[in-house]
Amino acid sequence: MSTKLTWNMAKAACGILLLSGLAGCFGDDDDDKVQDISVQGKAVKGTLVNADVSLYNASNMNTPIGTGTTDANGEFEISISGDSADKPVVVKVTSNANTTMVCDADKCGSVNRGDEMTGSELDGLELTSHFVAQQGDTEVSDLPVNSLTTAATEVVMAQAGDFANLTPEGLKSLQEKATEIVMQSFGLNSSTATNLFEINIPDANKLATELSGDSNASFKSQLAMLNAAFASEADISAEIEKFYDGINASINSSGLTSNFSAYLSTLKTRYEALYAALNADGSLPTGVNIPDLAQFSWPDNISFEDDGIIIDGGSGGDGDWTLVITGTSTVTTPVEVTVDIPEVKVTNTTPPTNTDEIGTQFKEITEVDGVTVSNYSFEEVERSANKVVIKYSATISVSSNGITATQTQNLTYTWTK
């Protein structure tokens, strides 16, 4: 049996190291020196002009921490307090009476592609996205807000038991899981798009100009046309809601429900109609072939459970072990605070047979980007045919801008089958 960590297991272990938020220690106790964070993004369903933008701490969705309006390009820039760092922030873009949008689908209700939709025709359209700024950040840039980020946001919020208290690392992991589910629902290879919240999807009306020379033009064109597919009916928000409700129902059913599969077929038909129209009038990027959507599928290696994440590690060794990682993190400098780390579960993995080797590999994987590991140990405390328990401890330090924060990790790795 191999003692080498599988890649997914290594990523899960490394994510646990930082889940308690070492980055939150950077700074000082002087509230007057907390810098504001400039949040810059773009709302595209096509391009939303003069739409309201509101930012909320996930722990309080009733009172916005910042507001603004999209400009002629659908872009916005809003300043929020640095006190919101290390906390999930939800972005809502809502149409009003003065909002306009050029129809980006083959048909938007009764409005033809390329014609302008008014605020009354948009009927309170709402798009969402979310992010977590790291402590000390002064800017969040290029934040995408579109139909797909809306669906992925709803999936993350519905499946994460404690969304408001997710760390930056925990949120990023959930974003990637939601991305895989959204992409595979459409039959797309999600390895091309690791995170929908890091991809700026262009307006489907502007593919030829906005994607000129873009090495990823084919994939972004696909995303833009999928984003547009939700606009084929008058009530765009209701169409997006059908999609994310279908995803959540399928998660709970561990597979595509019949209703969701039927709705995906409807979206695919709209996608194909738009592709045909864009191709006919030369509106696709020059020299780019847009692949057809594949057969709809459901990812079988990712699921959500309570506040934790379940990752299918793939086959390796026996391949029928489940690893659960739990423990605490104590920040020792600049202040001392102990927190419980959210549980992470890795399925279809294999326990190591050599704790010395796993410790060395773990240190090598972890010591990147200013992170150092010292005083680490892996101690096997139990081993049987169906259970292996290893205790881990280490001192983790992160340095940034001349400041070093330190924490002590005490974790328990439990493999069972």
C-alpha positions as CSV (number, residue, x, y, z in Angstrom):
1,M,0.0,0.0,0.0
2,S,1.4,3.4,-1.0
3,T,2.3,5.8,1.8
4,K,2.2,8.8,-0.6
5,L,-0.5,11.4,-0.1
6,T,-3.1,11.5,-2.9
7,W,-3.4,15.0,-4.5
8,N,-6.9,15.6,-3.2
9,M,-6.0,14.4,0.3
10,A,-3.0,16.7,0.3
11,K,-5.1,19.7,-0.8
12,A,-7.7,18.9,1.9
13,A,-5.0,18.7,4.5
14,C,-3.3,21.9,3.4
15,G,-6.7,23.7,3.3
16,I,-7.3,22.7,6.9
17,L,-4.0,24.2,7.9
18,L,-5.2,27.7,6.9
19,L,-8.9,27.4,7.5
20,S,-8.7,29.1,10.9
21,G,-7.6,32.3,9.2
22,L,-4.0,33.1,10.0
23,A,-4.3,36.0,7.6
24,G,-6.8,37.6,10.0
25,C,-4.0,38.3,12.4
26,F,-2.2,40.8,10.1
27,G,-2.8,44.3,11.3
28,D,-3.0,46.0,14.6
29,D,-5.4,47.0,17.3
30,D,-5.8,50.6,16.1
31,D,-9.3,50.8,14.6
32,D,-8.4,54.1,13.0
33,K,-5.9,52.4,10.8
34,V,-8.4,49.9,9.3
35,Q,-8.4,50.7,5.6
36,D,-11.5,50.6,3.4
37,I,-11.8,48.0,0.7
38,S,-12.7,49.0,-2.8
39,V,-15.0,46.4,-4.4
40,Q,-15.0,46.5,-8.2
41,G,-17.1,44.3,-10.4
42,K,-19.3,43.9,-13.4
43,A,-22.9,42.8,-13.8
44,V,-23.6,41.0,-17.1
45,K,-26.9,39.4,-18.1
46,G,-26.4,41.2,-20.9
47,T,-24.9,44.4,-19.6
48,L,-27.0,45.9,-16.8
49,V,-26.9,49.7,-16.9
50,N,-28.1,51.9,-14.0
51,A,-28.8,48.9,-11.8
52,D,-28.7,49.1,-8.0
53,V,-25.8,47.3,-6.3
54,S,-25.9,46.4,-2.6
55,L,-23.2,44.7,-0.5
56,Y,-24.1,42.7,2.6
57,N,-22.1,40.9,5.3
58,A,-23.5,37.4,5.1
59,S,-24.3,37.5,8.8
60,N,-26.8,40.4,8.2
61,M,-28.6,40.4,4.9
62,N,-31.0,43.1,6.0
63,T,-28.6,46.1,6.2
64,P,-26.2,46.8,3.3
65,I,-22.6,47.8,4.1
66,G,-22.2,49.5,0.8
67,T,-24.3,50.6,-2.1
68,G,-23.8,51.9,-5.6
69,T,-25.0,51.8,-9.2
70,T,-23.7,50.2,-12.4
71,D,-22.4,52.4,-15.1
72,A,-22.9,52.2,-18.9
73,N,-20.6,49.1,-19.0
74,G,-22.4,47.3,-16.2
75,E,-19.4,48.1,-13.9
76,F,-19.5,49.3,-10.3
77,E,-17.0,50.4,-7.6
78,I,-18.1,50.5,-4.0
79,S,-16.1,51.2,-0.8
80,I,-16.7,49.1,2.3
81,S,-15.0,49.1,5.7
82,G,-12.0,47.0,6.2
83,D,-13.8,45.5,9.2
84,S,-15.6,43.3,6.7
85,A,-12.4,41.4,5.8
86,D,-12.2,37.7,6.4
87,K,-16.1,37.5,6.3
88,P,-18.2,36.4,3.4
89,V,-19.8,39.4,1.6
90,V,-22.8,38.9,-0.7
91,V,-23.3,41.2,-3.7
92,K,-26.8,41.9,-5.0
93,V,-27.4,43.7,-8.3
94,T,-31.1,44.6,-8.8
95,S,-32.8,46.3,-11.7
96,N,-34.9,49.4,-11.0
97,A,-37.2,51.6,-13.1
98,N,-34.2,53.3,-14.8
99,T,-32.2,50.1,-15.5
100,T,-31.7,49.0,-19.1
101,M,-30.3,45.9,-20.7
102,V,-29.8,44.9,-24.3
103,C,-31.3,41.5,-24.9
104,D,-28.5,39.0,-25.1
105,A,-30.6,35.9,-25.9
106,D,-32.2,34.8,-29.1
107,K,-35.4,36.2,-27.6
108,C,-36.0,37.9,-24.2
109,G,-39.7,37.4,-23.7
110,S,-41.2,39.7,-26.4
111,V,-37.9,41.6,-26.9
112,N,-35.6,40.6,-29.8
113,R,-31.9,40.0,-29.5
114,G,-30.0,43.3,-29.7
115,D,-33.0,45.4,-28.6
116,E,-33.1,47.3,-25.3
117,M,-35.1,46.1,-22.4
118,T,-36.5,48.6,-19.9
119,G,-36.7,48.5,-16.2
120,S,-40.4,47.4,-16.3
121,E,-39.5,44.6,-18.7
122,L,-36.6,43.4,-16.5
123,D,-39.2,43.3,-13.6
124,G,-36.8,43.4,-10.6
125,L,-34.1,41.2,-12.0
126,E,-31.6,40.2,-9.2
127,L,-28.2,38.8,-9.7
128,T,-25.8,37.8,-6.9
129,S,-22.2,37.0,-6.2
130,H,-20.0,36.8,-3.2
131,F,-16.4,37.1,-2.0
132,V,-14.2,37.2,1.0
133,A,-11.5,39.9,1.2
134,Q,-8.3,38.9,3.1
135,Q,-7.3,41.0,6.1
136,G,-5.2,43.9,4.9
137,D,-6.7,43.9,1.4
138,T,-7.6,47.3,0.0
139,E,-9.2,46.1,-3.2
140,V,-11.4,43.4,-4.6
141,S,-11.3,43.7,-8.4
142,D,-12.9,42.0,-11.4
143,L,-15.8,40.5,-9.4
144,P,-18.2,38.8,-11.8
145,V,-21.9,39.0,-11.2
146,N,-24.1,37.0,-13.7
147,S,-26.6,34.2,-13.9
148,L,-24.0,31.5,-13.2
149,T,-22.5,33.2,-10.1
150,T,-26.1,33.7,-8.9
151,A,-26.8,30.0,-9.2
152,A,-23.5,29.1,-7.6
153,T,-24.0,31.5,-4.8
154,E,-27.4,30.0,-4.0
155,V,-25.9,26.5,-4.0
156,V,-23.1,27.5,-1.6
157,M,-25.4,29.3,0.7
158,A,-27.9,26.5,0.7
159,Q,-25.4,23.7,1.2
160,A,-23.0,25.4,3.7
161,G,-24.4,25.1,7.2
162,D,-22.6,28.2,8.5
163,F,-22.0,30.4,5.4
164,A,-21.6,33.6,7.4
165,N,-18.6,32.2,9.3
166,L,-16.7,30.6,6.4
167,T,-13.0,31.5,6.1
168,P,-11.5,32.7,2.8
169,E,-10.0,29.2,2.3
170,G,-13.2,27.4,3.2
171,L,-15.3,29.6,0.9
172,K,-13.0,29.2,-2.0
173,S,-13.2,25.4,-1.6
174,L,-17.0,25.5,-1.6
175,Q,-17.0,27.9,-4.6
176,E,-14.9,25.3,-6.6
177,K,-17.3,22.5,-5.6
178,A,-20.4,24.6,-6.7
179,T,-18.6,25.5,-9.9
180,E,-18.0,21.8,-10.7
181,I,-21.7,21.1,-10.1
182,V,-22.9,24.0,-12.2
183,M,-20.5,23.2,-15.1
184,Q,-21.2,19.5,-15.2
185,S,-24.9,20.1,-15.0
186,F,-24.5,21.8,-18.4
187,G,-22.2,19.1,-19.7
188,L,-19.1,21.3,-19.6
189,N,-15.6,20.2,-18.4
190,S,-15.3,22.0,-15.2
191,S,-11.5,21.6,-15.1
192,T,-11.5,24.5,-17.6
193,A,-13.2,26.7,-15.0
194,T,-12.0,26.0,-11.5
195,N,-14.0,28.9,-10.1
196,L,-16.9,30.8,-11.6
197,F,-16.2,33.7,-9.2
198,E,-12.8,34.3,-10.9
199,I,-14.0,34.3,-14.5
200,N,-15.3,37.4,-16.2
201,I,-18.1,36.3,-18.6
202,P,-18.6,38.7,-21.4
203,D,-22.0,40.0,-22.7
204,A,-23.1,37.6,-25.4
205,N,-23.8,40.6,-27.6
206,K,-20.1,41.5,-27.5
207,L,-18.2,38.2,-27.9
208,A,-16.3,39.2,-31.1
209,T,-14.9,42.4,-29.5
210,E,-14.4,41.4,-25.9
211,L,-12.8,38.1,-26.6
212,S,-10.6,39.1,-29.5
213,G,-7.2,37.5,-28.9
214,D,-8.4,35.7,-25.7
215,S,-6.8,32.3,-25.5
216,N,-9.9,31.0,-23.6
217,A,-12.4,32.5,-26.1
218,S,-14.2,29.3,-26.9
219,F,-15.0,28.4,-23.3
220,K,-15.9,32.0,-22.3
221,S,-18.2,32.1,-25.3
222,Q,-19.9,29.0,-24.1
223,L,-20.4,30.6,-20.6
224,A,-21.7,33.8,-22.1
225,M,-24.3,31.9,-24.2
226,L,-25.3,29.9,-21.1
227,N,-25.6,33.1,-19.2
228,A,-27.8,34.5,-21.9
229,A,-30.0,31.4,-22.0
230,F,-31.8,32.4,-18.8
231,A,-33.1,35.6,-20.6
232,S,-35.4,33.8,-23.0
233,E,-38.4,34.3,-20.8
234,A,-39.7,37.6,-19.4
235,D,-39.0,36.7,-15.8
236,I,-35.3,36.2,-15.8
237,S,-35.0,35.8,-12.0
238,A,-37.5,33.0,-12.1
239,E,-35.5,31.2,-14.8
240,I,-32.3,31.4,-12.7
241,E,-34.2,30.2,-9.6
242,K,-35.4,27.1,-11.5
243,F,-31.8,26.3,-12.2
244,Y,-30.4,26.6,-8.7
245,D,-33.5,25.0,-7.2
246,G,-32.9,22.1,-9.6
247,I,-29.2,21.9,-8.5
248,N,-30.1,21.8,-4.8
249,A,-32.8,19.2,-5.4
250,S,-30.4,17.1,-7.3
251,I,-27.7,17.4,-4.6
252,N,-30.3,16.1,-2.1
253,S,-31.2,13.3,-4.5
254,S,-27.6,12.5,-5.3
255,G,-28.3,12.8,-9.0
256,L,-30.2,14.8,-11.7
257,T,-33.9,15.0,-10.9
258,S,-36.3,14.5,-13.8
259,N,-37.6,18.1,-13.6
260,F,-34.1,19.5,-13.5
261,S,-33.0,17.3,-16.5
262,A,-36.0,18.6,-18.5
263,Y,-35.1,22.2,-17.6
264,L,-31.5,21.7,-18.6
265,S,-32.8,20.4,-22.0
266,T,-34.8,23.7,-22.3
267,L,-31.7,25.7,-21.6
268,K,-29.6,23.7,-24.0
269,T,-32.2,24.4,-26.8
270,R,-32.0,28.2,-26.0
271,Y,-28.2,28.0,-26.1
272,E,-28.2,26.3,-29.5
273,A,-30.6,28.8,-30.9
274,L,-28.4,31.7,-29.8
275,Y,-25.3,30.0,-31.1
276,A,-26.9,29.6,-34.5
277,A,-28.0,33.2,-34.6
278,L,-24.5,34.5,-33.5
279,N,-22.8,32.2,-36.0
280,A,-25.1,33.3,-38.8
281,D,-24.4,37.0,-38.4
282,G,-20.7,36.7,-37.7
283,S,-20.9,37.7,-34.0
284,L,-18.6,34.9,-32.7
285,P,-14.9,35.5,-32.1
286,T,-12.9,35.1,-35.3
287,G,-11.3,31.6,-35.8
288,V,-13.0,30.1,-32.7
289,N,-15.0,26.9,-32.9
290,I,-17.6,26.6,-30.1
291,P,-18.0,23.0,-29.1
292,D,-21.4,21.6,-28.5
293,L,-22.6,21.0,-24.9
294,A,-21.9,17.4,-23.8
295,Q,-24.5,15.1,-22.4
296,F,-25.7,16.4,-19.0
297,S,-24.0,14.6,-16.1
298,W,-23.8,14.8,-12.4
299,P,-20.4,15.0,-10.6
300,D,-20.0,11.9,-8.4
301,N,-16.9,13.1,-6.5
302,I,-18.3,16.1,-4.7
303,S,-21.0,16.7,-2.1
304,F,-21.8,18.8,0.9
305,E,-22.6,17.7,4.4
306,D,-23.6,20.1,7.2
307,D,-20.8,22.6,7.7
308,G,-18.2,20.4,6.1
309,I,-17.0,19.4,2.6
310,I,-16.9,15.9,1.2
311,I,-14.2,15.3,-1.4
312,D,-13.9,12.1,-3.3
313,G,-10.2,11.4,-3.4
314,G,-10.5,8.9,-6.2
315,S,-9.2,5.3,-6.1
316,G,-5.9,4.7,-4.4
317,G,-4.7,1.8,-2.3
318,D,-7.9,0.1,-1.0
319,G,-9.8,3.1,-2.1
320,D,-12.7,2.4,0.3
321,W,-11.6,4.4,3.3
322,T,-13.1,7.7,4.5
323,L,-10.9,10.3,6.1
324,V,-12.3,12.8,8.6
325,I,-10.1,15.7,9.8
326,T,-11.1,17.6,12.9
327,G,-9.2,19.7,15.5
328,T,-8.4,23.2,16.8
329,S,-6.2,26.1,15.9
330,T,-4.6,28.4,18.5
331,V,-3.3,31.7,17.2
332,T,-0.4,32.5,19.5
333,T,0.8,35.9,18.0
334,P,-0.1,38.7,17.9
335,V,-3.0,37.6,20.2
336,E,-4.0,34.2,21.6
337,V,-7.3,32.8,20.3
338,T,-8.4,29.1,20.0
339,V,-11.0,28.1,17.4
340,D,-12.5,24.8,16.2
341,I,-11.6,24.0,12.6
342,P,-14.5,23.0,10.3
343,E,-14.7,19.3,9.7
344,V,-13.4,18.1,6.3
345,K,-14.2,14.7,4.9
346,V,-12.3,12.9,2.1
347,T,-13.8,9.8,0.6
348,N,-12.3,6.9,-1.4
349,T,-8.8,7.4,0.1
350,T,-6.2,5.2,1.8
351,P,-4.4,5.8,5.1
352,P,-0.6,6.0,5.1
353,T,1.6,3.3,6.5
354,N,4.5,5.5,7.3
355,T,3.9,8.6,9.5
356,D,7.4,9.9,8.9
357,E,6.9,10.1,5.2
358,I,3.5,11.7,5.4
359,G,4.9,14.3,7.8
360,T,7.7,15.2,5.3
361,Q,5.3,15.4,2.4
362,F,2.9,17.5,4.4
363,K,5.6,20.0,5.3
364,E,6.8,20.2,1.6
365,I,3.3,20.9,0.4
366,T,2.5,23.5,3.0
367,E,5.6,25.6,3.0
368,V,4.6,28.0,0.1
369,D,3.8,31.7,-0.2
370,G,5.4,32.8,3.1
371,V,4.1,29.9,5.1
372,T,6.6,28.0,7.3
373,V,6.1,24.9,9.4
374,S,8.0,24.0,12.6
375,N,7.6,21.6,15.5
376,Y,5.4,19.3,13.4
377,S,4.6,15.7,14.3
378,F,2.4,12.9,13.1
379,E,1.7,10.2,15.7
380,E,-0.2,7.1,15.0
381,V,-2.4,6.4,18.0
382,E,-4.7,3.6,16.6
383,R,-4.5,1.1,13.8
384,S,-6.9,-1.8,13.0
385,A,-8.4,-3.4,9.9
386,N,-11.1,-0.8,9.8
387,K,-9.7,2.2,11.5
388,V,-6.6,4.3,11.6
389,V,-6.1,7.4,13.8
390,I,-3.2,9.8,13.5
391,K,-2.7,12.9,15.7
392,Y,-1.0,15.9,14.1
393,S,0.4,19.0,15.6
394,A,2.6,21.8,14.2
395,T,3.4,25.5,14.5
396,I,2.4,27.4,11.4
397,S,3.7,30.9,10.7
398,V,2.7,33.3,7.9
399,S,4.7,36.4,7.0
400,S,3.3,39.4,5.0
401,N,4.3,43.0,4.8
402,G,6.9,42.6,7.6
403,I,4.4,41.1,10.0
404,T,4.4,37.5,11.2
405,A,1.4,35.7,12.6
406,T,1.7,32.3,14.3
407,Q,-0.7,29.6,15.2
408,T,-0.5,26.1,16.6
409,Q,-2.5,23.3,14.9
410,N,-3.8,20.2,16.7
411,L,-5.6,17.9,14.3
412,T,-6.9,14.4,14.3
413,Y,-7.0,12.4,11.1
414,T,-9.4,9.4,11.4
415,W,-9.6,6.9,8.5
416,T,-12.5,4.4,8.7
417,K,-14.1,1.8,6.4
